[in-house]
Amino acid sequence: MPYPVTSPSRTTSRFRELARNHDFTVLWVGQTVSELGTRISMFVFPLIAYAVTGSVLWAGLVGSAELVGLTAALLPAGVLADRVDRRLVLRCSAAAGALSFGSLTGAALLGAVTLPHLMAVAVVSGAAAGVFMPTELAAVRTVVPREQLPAALSQNQARQHVAALVGGPVGGALYGVARWLPFLVNTVTFAFSWLMLGRLRTDLSPAPRPAQKRSAVADLREGASYAAKHPLFRTLTIWSCLTNLTMNVLFTVAVLRLVEGGVDPLHIGLVETVAGGSGILGAVLAPWLIDRVPTGWLTIAIAWSPLPLVVPMAIWAHPAVVAAALGCVLVLNPAGNAGMSSYRISVTPDALVARVQSATQFVGMSSLPLAPVVAGGLLSLTDGATAILVAGLLCGLTALIPTGSRWIRSVPRPADWDTAQTSEPLAGSRSVTQYASPEGSDSTVQNSSTERTLAPSVS
């Protein structure tokens, strides 16, 4: 069945409309600057940790502490964002980042940086990001009309890839000038974000809640239950957890194999440069792709995207082959993430959107710390070529999950989302428009995700 094609001018007009959307612009500019500052600091953290301790192990653990803080904060963040004014939550997150990095700047200026201080700031900054992520997504749904959500989330993907591309080189340059300078820059970027968030005009108060008081645990269970009962959400969450693991294992094995083969750091660094450039290109192309390709099939394309170059990566341990494979994934990744994320937050009730997102993000990201362990284990048990083939096989098996799901395959283009209704009315639900709602849940569409590893993360 042929699909009507959206003209390029319509896609361009959506970006123009977003540029005229005051509150989305405030959110986007503030978080773009803050994301860049965070990337700069995260690049420098292992360097200064090694300078303080002389231990490669502690340098790596400081880098991991940020991910621990982020993951730990995701679930309570969803409950908080669905209970408290979201602008206040966003500003408190930015303030926490500014204060923590401000303290580290002062310590660095005095030459008094300690390992516990570094670990604490890494955990706090990660927790601030974990609180910010689901809250910002809920806020974007509120300030952006539903038809503009794919373009809005594509722009958010672009800022992540830009920050990933330039954060390392800028951080290294600043660190070369003075050890405290990267942390001062990040303090300023968090403060800038705090100021920008204060300019939001839209009422970001949470949806009305039942009169009776409920525990935070009950609220958390409600959001997780919604995602678990929704067949589309449930399938996507399982798949994202597994694909974040398998894809990162594949590319971690590929990069470690380059290191073992004596490839110089400059050429290995170019792999990440290509990855960042491909992600930016993918974010630019994302609205065009989202308009033309059914959203579910975009997700399936991402699932299979690393497979064509698995055999070449196994045969040739060359940076160009690894960069080409990673680039293929990251060109499609922004469109798939933005398209499916837009659909999911569109069909989630406003009162639940932050909790549902935090629950699915928590599960999806929970496998990321295992990727280096699995990759190292594969390389210790077999040779590099075999390890890549095994990782590729795991990616292929994981790709069968979305491919075999009729719930994912049936998600159409955004223009047809209004017709993607459940085939039967939900038992006990009110008479409202239903959009692939979970059993026993009530969903209406109203006006309304950080890639932190070399390989993409699927939200």
VEXLUMLO-420946 format. One record per residue (C-alpha): residue number from 0; residue in one letter; y, x, z. Coordinates in pm, 1 decimal. Layout:
N
   i aa        y        x        z
 NUM  A        Y        X        Z
...
end
This chain:
459
   i aa        y        x        z
   0  M      0.0      0.0      0.0
   1  P    334.2    157.4   -101.8
   2  Y    602.0    189.8    165.3
   3  P    970.4    132.6     86.8
   4  V   1159.4    460.3     95.9
   5  T   1471.9    509.2    303.1
   6  S   1751.1    675.4    110.6
   7  P   1881.5   1017.3    221.3
   8  S   2223.6    859.5    274.1
   9  R   2076.5    623.6    532.9
  10  T   1921.0    913.8    723.4
  11  T   2250.7   1103.0    707.2
  12  S   2440.8    796.9    824.8
  13  R   2224.9    781.9   1137.4
  14  F   2331.0   1134.2   1231.0
  15  R   2692.0   1033.5   1171.7
  16  E   2650.0    727.4   1389.6
  17  L   2498.9    942.8   1663.1
  18  A   2792.5   1182.7   1635.2
  19  R   3022.9    885.8   1703.6
  20  N   2810.5    778.5   2000.5
  21  H   3015.0    917.7   2289.4
  22  D   2745.8    908.2   2555.6
  23  F   2467.8   1054.1   2341.4
  24  T   2701.9   1334.7   2233.4
  25  V   2788.0   1405.6   2596.8
  26  L   2419.5   1418.0   2690.0
  27  W   2325.4   1630.4   2390.3
  28  V   2605.7   1886.7   2413.7
  29  G   2569.9   1928.7   2788.3
  30  Q   2194.7   1975.7   2777.3
  31  T   2206.6   2200.3   2469.0
  32  V   2430.5   2444.9   2652.2
  33  S   2220.2   2418.3   2968.3
  34  E   1894.0   2466.9   2774.6
  35  L   2028.6   2785.5   2619.4
  36  G   2127.3   2918.6   2961.6
  37  T   1784.1   2838.8   3100.8
  38  R   1609.8   3015.1   2811.5
  39  I   1825.8   3320.7   2873.5
  40  S   1732.9   3328.8   3242.2
  41  M   1362.9   3262.6   3183.1
  42  F   1353.4   3559.3   2945.4
  43  V   1515.9   3781.8   3206.8
  44  F   1311.5   3665.7   3508.1
  45  P   1001.6   3880.2   3436.0
  46  L   1223.7   4180.6   3357.1
  47  I   1412.0   4173.4   3684.9
  48  A   1095.8   4086.6   3879.2
  49  Y    931.1   4398.1   3737.6
  50  A   1241.8   4604.2   3820.5
  51  V   1229.8   4478.5   4182.1
  52  T    853.5   4505.9   4241.4
  53  G    719.6   4747.8   3980.3
  54  S    428.6   4503.8   3936.3
  55  V    332.3   4341.4   3608.4
  56  L    137.7   4079.0   3804.6
  57  W    439.8   3965.3   4004.0
  58  A    655.0   3969.9   3692.0
  59  G    412.0   3726.2   3531.2
  60  L    388.4   3507.5   3842.3
  61  V    766.4   3468.0   3859.6
  62  G    760.4   3341.3   3503.0
  63  S    484.0   3095.9   3593.7
  64  A    668.6   2968.6   3901.8
  65  E    915.9   2780.1   3684.6
  66  L    632.8   2589.2   3514.4
  67  V    480.5   2510.1   3855.3
  68  G    811.0   2362.9   3977.1
  69  L    854.4   2162.4   3658.9
  70  T    505.5   2013.4   3667.4
  71  A    522.6   1933.3   4039.3
  72  A    852.4   1746.7   3998.2
  73  L    755.2   1527.3   3702.8
  74  L    574.0   1248.0   3887.9
  75  P    827.8   1195.1   4170.2
  76  A   1106.1   1228.1   3910.7
  77  G    984.2    918.6   3728.0
  78  V    989.3    714.5   4048.7
  79  L   1336.6    843.6   4136.3
  80  A   1480.0    770.9   3791.4
  81  D   1351.1    412.3   3801.2
  82  R   1503.7    355.8   4147.4
  83  V   1837.6    539.4   4143.2
  84  D   2133.8    550.5   3905.8
  85  R   2017.5    785.8   3631.1
  86  R   2353.9    951.0   3586.0
  87  L   2344.6   1053.2   3952.1
  88  V   1991.5   1191.8   3911.4
  89  L   2092.9   1392.1   3603.4
  90  R   2402.5   1534.1   3774.5
  91  C   2207.3   1627.1   4086.9
  92  S   1955.9   1814.0   3870.4
  93  A   2235.3   2007.1   3700.4
  94  A   2398.4   2080.4   4037.6
  95  A   2069.8   2212.3   4178.0
  96  G   2040.1   2449.6   3882.6
  97  A   2399.5   2569.6   3919.3
  98  L   2364.8   2632.2   4292.9
  99  S   2030.6   2811.1   4267.6
 100  F   2140.2   3042.0   3987.0
 101  G   2477.0   3090.8   4155.9
 102  S   2296.1   3224.8   4462.4
 103  L   2092.3   3458.6   4242.1
 104  T   2406.9   3580.1   4067.7
 105  G   2561.9   3666.8   4403.6
 106  A   2247.4   3848.1   4516.6
 107  A   2232.7   4044.8   4191.0
 108  L   2599.1   4144.3   4223.8
 109  L   2527.1   4276.0   4573.7
 110  G   2206.8   4449.6   4464.7
 111  A   2009.3   4232.2   4707.4
 112  V   1768.7   4048.7   4477.1
 113  T   1429.2   3998.2   4639.9
 114  L   1100.3   3866.7   4507.1
 115  P   1099.8   3556.3   4734.2
 116  H   1451.9   3473.0   4613.9
 117  L   1344.8   3502.8   4250.9
 118  M   1039.5   3284.8   4311.3
 119  A   1245.3   3020.9   4492.7
 120  V   1505.0   3001.1   4214.0
 121  A   1231.7   2980.9   3950.0
 122  V   1063.8   2691.8   4133.8
 123  V   1393.8   2509.8   4196.5
 124  S   1509.1   2546.8   3836.3
 125  G   1170.4   2427.2   3713.6
 126  A   1185.1   2127.9   3949.1
 127  A   1536.7   2047.8   3827.0
 128  A   1407.2   2050.1   3469.7
 129  G   1113.7   1832.3   3572.0
 130  V   1349.5   1575.7   3722.3
 131  F   1583.5   1593.1   3423.9
 132  M   1323.1   1541.6   3149.8
 133  P   1203.1   1182.4   3211.1
 134  T   1545.8   1078.0   3340.3
 135  E   1720.9   1198.7   3026.1
 136  L   1468.4   1021.1   2803.9
 137  A   1529.2    696.3   2992.0
 138  A   1904.9    750.0   2959.9
 139  V   1878.3    814.1   2584.3
 140  R   1695.6    484.5   2543.1
 141  T   1987.4    311.5   2716.4
 142  V   2273.6    474.5   2524.4
 143  V   2112.7    485.2   2177.8
 144  P   2017.6    176.4   1972.0
 145  R   1646.4    159.0   1897.5
 146  E   1686.0    219.8   1523.8
 147  Q   1863.0    550.4   1600.3
 148  L   1605.4    676.6   1851.3
 149  P   1406.3    889.3   1601.2
 150  A   1722.8   1069.8   1487.9
 151  A   1834.6   1115.1   1849.6
 152  L   1503.6   1264.3   1962.5
 153  S   1495.1   1482.5   1649.4
 154  Q   1828.0   1629.2   1756.2
 155  N   1683.6   1693.1   2101.3
 156  Q   1393.0   1877.1   1938.0
 157  A   1640.9   2086.6   1739.5
 158  R   1825.4   2201.9   2049.5
 159  Q   1499.1   2316.8   2208.6
 160  H   1405.6   2526.5   1906.7
 161  V   1755.1   2675.4   1875.6
 162  A   1749.7   2772.6   2243.5
 163  A   1401.3   2921.3   2203.3
 164  L   1512.9   3120.0   1899.4
 165  V   1829.7   3275.0   2041.8
 166  G   1765.8   3267.7   2417.1
 167  G   1551.6   3582.5   2425.6
 168  P   1781.1   3809.8   2220.3
 169  V   2094.3   3687.4   2402.5
 170  G   1922.3   3725.6   2739.5
 171  G   1811.9   4077.8   2654.8
 172  A   2162.1   4172.9   2541.1
 173  L   2323.4   4031.4   2856.4
 174  Y   2065.7   4200.1   3077.9
 175  G   2143.5   4528.6   2905.4
 176  V   2509.3   4491.6   3006.5
 177  A   2443.4   4394.0   3369.3
 178  R   2145.9   4249.4   3554.7
 179  W   2353.1   3971.8   3707.8
 180  L   2517.5   3861.2   3381.7
 181  P   2235.5   3635.1   3248.7
 182  F   2226.9   3447.6   3579.2
 183  L   2604.3   3404.1   3580.6
 184  V   2588.7   3262.9   3227.6
 185  N   2318.0   3016.4   3332.5
 186  T   2520.9   2913.6   3637.7
 187  V   2812.3   2835.0   3407.7
 188  T   2591.4   2638.4   3166.1
 189  F   2452.8   2423.6   3449.0
 190  A   2807.4   2363.2   3576.6
 191  F   2915.5   2267.3   3225.1
 192  S   2626.6   2022.5   3200.7
 193  W   2725.8   1872.9   3537.7
 194  L   3082.0   1820.5   3413.0
 195  M   2968.6   1668.2   3083.4
 196  L   2732.8   1426.1   3258.1
 197  G   3027.7   1303.0   3462.5
 198  R   3182.7   1176.1   3137.2
 199  L   2902.4    928.1   3067.3
 200  R   3044.3    575.9   3032.4
 201  T   2730.2    364.3   3003.2
 202  D   2593.8    202.2   3316.9
 203  L   2270.5    392.3   3379.8
 204  S   2168.8    193.7   3684.9
 205  P   1795.1    117.2   3696.9
 206  A   1664.3   -221.8   3592.6
 207  P   1664.1   -491.3   3865.0
 208  R   1371.3   -456.8   4101.0
 209  P   1175.9   -713.9   4305.2
 210  A   1340.2   -808.4   4632.4
 211  Q   1051.8   -680.2   4844.4
 212  K   1046.7   -310.7   4925.2
 213  R    771.8   -101.2   4770.8
 214  S    651.6    246.5   4854.4
 215  A    709.7    537.7   4619.8
 216  V    333.6    570.8   4583.6
 217  A    306.9    207.5   4468.5
 218  D    585.1    266.6   4215.2
 219  L    414.4    579.7   4089.7
 220  R     83.6    397.7   4060.5
 221  E    250.7    120.4   3859.9
 222  G    383.7    363.4   3599.0
 223  A     56.0    552.6   3573.2
 224  S   -137.2    224.3   3552.9
 225  Y     79.6    102.0   3266.0
 226  A      7.6    418.3   3067.8
 227  A   -363.7    407.2   3155.0
 228  K   -406.1     42.5   3050.0
 229  H   -210.2     77.7   2726.4
 230  P   -467.9    185.0   2463.1
 231  L   -211.5    373.3   2254.0
 232  F    -53.5    549.4   2551.3
 233  R   -392.4    630.0   2700.9
 234  T   -519.8    786.7   2379.8
 235  L   -200.0    984.6   2319.9
 236  T   -199.6   1117.2   2676.0
 237  I   -559.6   1239.5   2656.3
 238  W   -498.4   1392.9   2315.6
 239  S   -171.6   1564.6   2415.2
 240  C   -339.3   1724.7   2717.3
 241  L   -625.0   1859.8   2506.8
 242  T   -418.9   1962.6   2204.1
 243  N   -160.5   2143.0   2420.2
 244  L   -451.7   2344.0   2556.8
 245  T   -641.0   2410.0   2233.4
 246  M   -340.1   2491.8   2014.5
 247  N   -197.0   2728.0   2274.8
 248  V   -537.0   2891.6   2315.8
 249  L   -555.2   2941.5   1937.8
 250  F   -215.3   3106.2   1905.5
 251  T   -243.5   3301.9   2230.4
 252  V   -571.0   3449.2   2103.6
 253  A   -402.2   3530.7   1771.7
 254  V   -111.1   3708.5   1940.2
 255  L   -331.4   3896.6   2188.3
 256  R   -542.6   4009.2   1894.6
 257  L   -229.8   4152.5   1732.8
 258  V   -152.3   4338.3   2056.5
 259  E   -508.1   4476.2   2071.5
 260  G   -476.1   4583.7   1709.9
 261  G   -171.9   4797.6   1788.1
 262  V     84.2   4586.2   1603.2
 263  D    428.0   4697.1   1715.5
 264  P    635.0   4463.9   1939.0
 265  L    901.3   4413.6   1671.3
 266  H    657.1   4252.1   1430.6
 267  I    499.4   4046.7   1707.4
 268  G    847.4   3929.2   1803.8
 269  L    903.7   3819.7   1444.6
 270  V    618.2   3569.3   1488.9
 271  E    823.7   3390.0   1754.2
 272  T   1133.9   3416.4   1535.4
 273  V    949.4   3243.5   1251.6
 274  A    825.7   2984.2   1500.0
 275  G   1179.8   2910.3   1615.8
 276  G   1310.1   2890.8   1259.2
 277  S   1026.6   2660.0   1156.3
 278  G   1097.2   2434.7   1453.4
 279  I   1464.6   2410.3   1358.8
 280  L   1373.9   2331.8    997.5
 281  G   1126.5   2071.4   1122.0
 282  A   1391.3   1910.4   1341.9
 283  V   1629.4   1888.2   1044.1
 284  L   1357.2   1731.2    828.3
 285  A   1226.1   1505.6   1106.4
 286  P   1440.0   1192.9   1044.7
 287  W   1362.2   1208.3    672.5
 288  L    987.9   1236.2    742.1
 289  I    991.6    970.3   1013.5
 290  D   1154.0    721.3    775.6
 291  R    894.8    779.4    504.3
 292  V    561.5    842.8    675.1
 293  P    391.7    600.7    915.4
 294  T    444.8    731.2   1268.3
 295  G     76.1    730.7   1353.1
 296  W    -15.0    937.6   1048.9
 297  L    256.1   1192.4   1135.7
 298  T     79.3   1239.3   1468.8
 299  I   -254.1   1284.3   1291.3
 300  A    -97.2   1538.3   1052.6
 301  I     18.4   1746.1   1351.4
 302  A   -332.0   1734.4   1496.7
 303  W   -481.9   1890.0   1182.0
 304  S   -190.1   2121.0   1088.9
 305  P   -326.0   2449.2   1234.8
 306  L   -670.6   2414.4   1075.8
 307  P   -598.7   2530.8    715.9
 308  L   -502.2   2881.1    831.6
 309  V   -767.4   2933.9   1099.2
 310  V  -1003.2   3117.1    862.8
 311  P   -723.8   3341.4    722.1
 312  M   -618.3   3424.6   1081.0
 313  A   -977.7   3516.7   1162.9
 314  I  -1005.9   3741.2    854.9
 315  W   -665.1   3908.1    869.7
 316  A   -511.6   4010.8   1203.1
 317  H   -163.0   4023.9   1054.5
 318  P    167.3   3890.4   1195.2
 319  A    252.4   3720.2    865.7
 320  V    -64.7   3509.1    875.3
 321  V    -10.2   3409.2   1239.2
 322  A    355.7   3328.5   1166.8
 323  A    256.6   3113.6    866.6
 324  A      3.5   2917.9   1073.2
 325  L    245.5   2862.8   1360.7
 326  G    519.5   2770.5   1115.3
 327  C    300.6   2501.3    956.2
 328  V    252.0   2339.7   1296.3
 329  L    614.9   2360.5   1404.0
 330  V    756.9   2221.2   1081.1
 331  L    570.6   1895.4   1147.8
 332  N    586.6   1898.1   1528.5
 333  P    947.1   1768.6   1570.5
 334  A    886.3   1469.6   1342.0
 335  G    562.4   1376.1   1515.1
 336  N    704.9   1417.7   1863.4
 337  A   1031.5   1238.0   1790.6
 338  G    866.6    954.0   1600.4
 339  M    591.5    873.3   1848.0
 340  S    816.5    932.6   2152.1
 341  S   1071.2    689.9   2006.7
 342  Y    803.0    428.0   1956.8
 343  R    663.2    472.4   2306.4
 344  I    994.7    441.5   2488.1
 345  S   1088.6    147.1   2264.9
 346  V    785.4    -53.0   2372.9
 347  T    796.0     43.1   2740.5
 348  P    985.0   -195.2   2974.0
 349  D   1311.0    -42.3   3094.7
 350  A   1205.2    -75.5   3458.5
 351  L    904.0    148.6   3389.2
 352  V   1021.0    389.9   3121.9
 353  A   1089.1    693.1   3346.1
 354  R    766.8    653.8   3544.3
 355  V    553.1    608.8   3234.1
 356  Q    710.4    911.2   3066.3
 357  S    676.4   1129.2   3375.5
 358  A    308.8   1031.7   3414.7
 359  T    221.9   1104.1   3050.8
 360  Q    424.9   1428.6   3047.5
 361  F    255.6   1543.0   3367.9
 362  V    -91.5   1494.6   3222.2
 363  G      8.1   1642.1   2885.9
 364  M    154.4   1957.5   3039.6
 365  S   -109.6   2004.4   3309.2
 366  S   -336.2   2195.8   3073.2
 367  L    -75.5   2452.8   2963.9
 368  P   -136.9   2703.1   3248.0
 369  L   -504.9   2716.1   3147.0
 370  A   -433.8   2837.8   2791.8
 371  P   -386.2   3209.7   2872.2
 372  V   -695.5   3201.8   3095.3
 373  V   -914.4   3043.5   2826.0
 374  A   -771.7   3272.3   2557.4
 375  G   -837.0   3581.3   2766.5
 376  G  -1187.3   3459.5   2844.5
 377  L  -1269.5   3409.2   2477.2
 378  L  -1148.5   3757.3   2388.0
 379  S  -1345.3   3911.8   2673.4
 380  L  -1666.9   3740.9   2562.7
 381  T  -1647.7   3796.5   2187.4
 382  D  -1449.5   3970.2   1913.8
 383  G  -1107.7   3850.9   1796.0
 384  A  -1224.1   3686.1   1472.8
 385  T  -1492.6   3483.7   1648.8
 386  A  -1250.0   3384.9   1926.2
 387  I  -1007.2   3247.8   1667.5
 388  L  -1283.8   3052.7   1493.0
 389  V  -1398.4   2904.2   1825.8
 390  A  -1039.9   2809.6   1916.1
 391  G   -996.1   2658.1   1570.0
 392  L  -1313.0   2456.3   1615.5
 393  L  -1179.4   2323.8   1945.7
 394  C   -854.0   2225.6   1769.4
 395  G  -1056.4   2041.6   1504.6
 396  L  -1260.8   1852.5   1762.7
 397  T   -941.6   1756.6   1944.2
 398  A   -786.2   1634.5   1618.1
 399  L  -1064.1   1379.4   1587.8
 400  I   -917.1   1186.9   1883.4
 401  P   -600.3   1057.9   1709.7
 402  T   -776.1   1039.8   1373.6
 403  G  -1040.0    805.2   1512.8
 404  S   -795.5    588.0   1707.9
 405  R   -696.8    264.6   1533.6
 406  W   -411.1    230.8   1783.9
 407  I   -255.7    555.4   1659.3
 408  R   -336.6    497.4   1292.6
 409  S   -174.1    152.9   1305.1
 410  V    170.0    266.9   1427.4
 411  P    392.6    216.1   1120.7
 412  R    728.2    356.8   1013.7
 413  P   1029.3    265.7   1233.3
 414  A   1139.8      0.6    982.7
 415  D    813.9   -184.6   1051.6
 416  W    793.4   -138.0   1428.2
 417  D    906.6   -496.8   1483.3
 418  T    589.2   -621.1   1312.5
 419  A    353.3   -396.1   1512.0
 420  Q    267.5   -671.6   1757.6
 421  T    -49.1   -728.5   1948.1
 422  S   -289.0   -959.6   1770.9
 423  E   -322.5  -1191.0   2072.7
 424  P    -79.3  -1305.3   2341.5
 425  L   -124.2  -1120.7   2669.3
 426  A   -277.3  -1316.3   2950.8
 427  G    -16.8  -1428.4   3197.1
 428  S    276.9  -1277.9   3008.8
 429  R    603.8  -1449.3   2942.7
 430  S    695.9  -1562.2   2592.4
 431  V    856.1  -1242.6   2467.3
 432  T    814.3  -1020.8   2165.0
 433  Q    517.3   -792.5   2221.4
 434  Y    480.6   -444.8   2077.7
 435  A    129.8   -309.8   2124.4
 436  S    158.4   -391.6   2491.7
 437  P   -111.6   -299.9   2741.6
 438  E   -346.8   -552.3   2884.2
 439  G   -179.9   -751.9   3157.3
 440  S    162.2   -591.1   3103.6
 441  D    488.1   -728.4   2974.5
 442  S    691.4   -534.5   2720.9
 443  T   1016.3   -606.8   2542.3
 444  V   1208.4   -386.2   2303.9
 445  Q   1561.1   -310.9   2419.1
 446  N   1834.3    -75.7   2308.4
 447  S   1791.2    240.2   2467.5
 448  S   1117.6   1521.9   2613.2
 449  T   1063.2   2167.6   2651.0
 450  E    850.9   2360.5   2452.1
 451  R    792.4   2650.5   2690.6
 452  T    509.1   2838.1   2528.2
 453  L    467.6   3013.3   2195.4
 454  A    264.4   2732.5   2046.4
 455  P    401.2   2377.5   2034.6
 456  S    363.8   2132.2   2314.8
 457  V    304.3   1770.0   2226.2
 458  S    486.5   1514.8   2433.8
end
